Amino acid sequence: RSLEEFQGQEEILGPGRLLRRAITADRVGNLILHGPPGVGKTTLARIIAASTRAHFSSLNAVLAGVKDLRSEVEAAQRRLEQHGLRSLLFIDEVHRFNSAQQDALLPWVENGTVTLIGATTRPGLITAPLLSRFGIVEHLEYYTPEELAQGVMRDARLLGVRITEEAALEIGRRSRGTMRVAKRLFRRVRDFAQVAGEEVITRERALEALAALGLDELGLEKRDREILEVLILRFGGGPVGLATLATALSEDPGTLEEVHEPYLIRQGLLKRTPRGRVATELAYRHLGYPPPVGPLLEP
């Protein structure tokens, strides 16, 4: 609910940082928050609205159009005229607006009727004219296991649940760098412990619960391991094109590229090369397969 409660993201919210100073001074203006899903873009936008005493509303660019934008701006104008209440409009996945829709935002961004916060995982798809209208553009990073463990401990306190630091850290290690995943896993582990009748969540119980959820020590889910196994067993570790790999897995190429691959790449298990996807030596060893003789293909 406040900056003091927000975990992590010290690079943009630490003492003396531009965004923190802007929020504290109530001079945020229009803002772009970009970064992977689940790292707190929506939560931060809500905190900014609360800190600046602005009415918060949100749209998702996948579902909304120019008509919805106009309706929100007109409502913001009425709130300002009738009640002196400022408005903050949060647009999730703002890059999903086409160029014409993004152009339609320009006059509303400029006239100051509503403060606009756009969230995106792909800032490169925001048009240059629109991007240039935002005074602050900030990148939210993945969280460290320690930061995720702190978030788990905080949730446990709020829910009146006792958990050891070691158990919280095990959850943090498997949370794919995102607080959203950490919170979800904590609740599943809590349920597991309560069914067992335990008052304190220990590391051993957390490990048992996480294994039951199909998560390994790197936080890989069943589908992640299937991707690597198909790449190794069916295609000799690669290289193989995205479309071919997706067909072999009966999966949508976009889901592979945007949901699964970023984490596999970040963990050093997968490489994208000009010729296609390649499983790394670490992927072979993690799944228990002997790596191929000789050096693996480098990108």
Residue pairs with C-beta under 8 A, 6 or more apart in sequence:
1 47
1 50
2 47
2 50
2 51
3 13
3 20
3 23
3 47
3 51
5 154
6 13
6 40
6 43
6 44
6 47
7 143
7 147
7 150
7 151
7 154
7 179
8 40
8 141
8 143
8 144
8 147
8 150
8 151
8 179
9 39
9 40
9 44
9 140
9 141
10 17
11 17
11 141
12 18
12 19
12 20
12 138
12 139
12 140
13 19
13 20
13 44
14 20
18 136
19 28
19 31
19 136
19 138
22 28
22 29
22 136
23 47
23 48
23 51
23 52
24 51
26 51
26 52
28 48
28 52
28 115
28 136
29 115
29 134
29 135
29 136
30 109
30 115
30 116
30 117
30 133
30 134
30 135
30 136
31 48
31 115
31 116
31 117
31 118
31 134
31 135
31 136
31 137
31 138
32 94
32 117
32 118
32 119
32 120
32 123
32 126
32 131
32 134
32 136
32 137
32 138
33 41
33 44
33 45
33 117
33 118
33 119
33 120
33 138
33 140
34 41
34 119
34 120
34 121
34 122
34 123
34 137
34 138
34 139
34 140
35 41
35 121
35 139
35 140
35 141
36 121
36 140
36 142
36 177
36 178
36 262
37 121
37 178
37 180
38 176
38 178
38 179
38 180
38 181
39 140
39 141
39 142
39 143
39 177
39 178
39 179
39 180
40 140
40 179
41 92
41 119
41 140
42 58
42 90
42 92
42 119
44 140
45 56
45 58
45 88
45 90
45 117
45 119
46 56
46 90
48 54
48 88
48 117
49 55
49 56
49 88
49 90
50 56
52 86
52 88
52 115
53 85
53 86
54 85
54 86
54 87
54 88
54 115
55 76
55 79
55 85
55 86
55 87
55 88
56 88
56 90
57 72
57 75
57 76
57 87
57 88
57 89
57 90
58 89
58 90
58 91
58 92
59 68
59 69
59 72
59 89
59 90
59 91
59 92
60 91
60 92
60 93
61 91
61 92
61 93
61 94
61 95
61 96
61 97
61 101
62 93
62 96
64 91
65 101
66 101
66 104
69 101
69 104
69 105
69 108
72 87
72 89
72 114
73 89
73 108
73 113
73 114
75 87
76 87
76 89
76 113
76 114
77 113
79 85
79 86
79 87
80 86
80 87
80 113
86 114
86 115
87 113
87 114
87 115
88 114
88 115
88 116
88 117
89 114
89 115
89 116
89 117
90 117
90 118
90 119
91 97
91 116
91 117
91 118
91 119
92 119
93 119
93 120
93 121
94 102
94 118
94 119
94 120
94 126
95 120
95 121
95 122
95 123
95 124
95 125
95 126
97 105
99 127
102 126
102 127
102 129
102 130
103 127
103 129
103 130
105 116
105 130
106 129
106 130
106 133
108 114
108 116
109 116
109 130
109 133
109 134
110 133
116 134
118 126
118 134
120 126
121 258
123 131
123 137
131 137
142 176
142 177
142 178
142 266
143 151
143 172
143 175
143 177
143 178
143 179
143 182
144 172
144 177
145 169
145 172
145 173
145 175
146 169
146 172
147 172
147 179
148 171
148 172
148 173
148 175
148 177
148 178
148 179
148 182
149 165
149 168
149 169
149 171
149 172
149 182
150 168
151 172
151 179
151 182
151 183
152 163
152 168
152 171
152 172
152 182
152 183
152 186
153 163
153 165
153 168
155 161
155 183
155 186
156 162
156 163
156 168
156 186
156 190
156 201
159 190
161 190
161 201
162 199
162 200
162 201
163 186
163 190
163 200
163 201
163 206
164 200
164 201
164 202
164 203
166 202
166 203
167 189
167 201
167 202
167 203
167 205
167 206
168 186
168 206
170 203
170 206
170 207
170 210
171 182
171 185
171 186
171 189
171 206
171 210
172 182
173 217
173 219
174 185
174 210
174 215
174 216
174 217
174 218
174 219
175 181
175 182
175 185
175 219
176 219
176 263
177 263
177 266
185 210
185 213
185 215
188 209
188 213
189 201
189 205
189 206
189 209
189 210
190 201
192 205
192 208
192 209
192 212
193 200
193 201
193 205
193 209
196 205
198 205
214 221
214 222
215 221
216 225
216 286
218 267
218 269
218 286
219 263
220 264
220 267
220 269
220 286
223 260
224 260
224 263
224 264
225 287
226 249
227 245
227 249
227 256
227 260
227 264
227 270
228 264
228 269
228 270
228 279
228 283
228 286
228 287
229 287
230 245
230 248
230 249
231 237
231 238
231 240
231 245
231 270
231 277
231 278
231 279
231 283
232 279
232 283
232 284
232 287
232 289
233 289
234 248
235 244
235 245
235 248
236 292
237 278
237 279
237 284
237 292
237 296
238 273
238 276
238 277
238 278
238 279
238 297
239 273
239 275
239 276
239 277
239 278
239 297
240 276
240 277
241 276
241 277
242 253
242 256
242 257
242 276
242 277
243 253
244 276
245 256
245 276
245 277
246 252
246 253
246 256
249 256
261 270
261 272
261 277
264 270
264 283
265 271
265 272
267 282
268 280
268 282
269 279
269 280
269 282
269 283
269 286
270 277
270 278
270 279
270 280
270 283
271 277
271 278
271 279
271 280
271 297
271 298
271 299
272 278
272 299
273 297
273 298
273 299
274 299
275 297
278 296
278 297
278 299
279 296
280 296
281 291
281 296
284 290
284 291
284 292
285 291
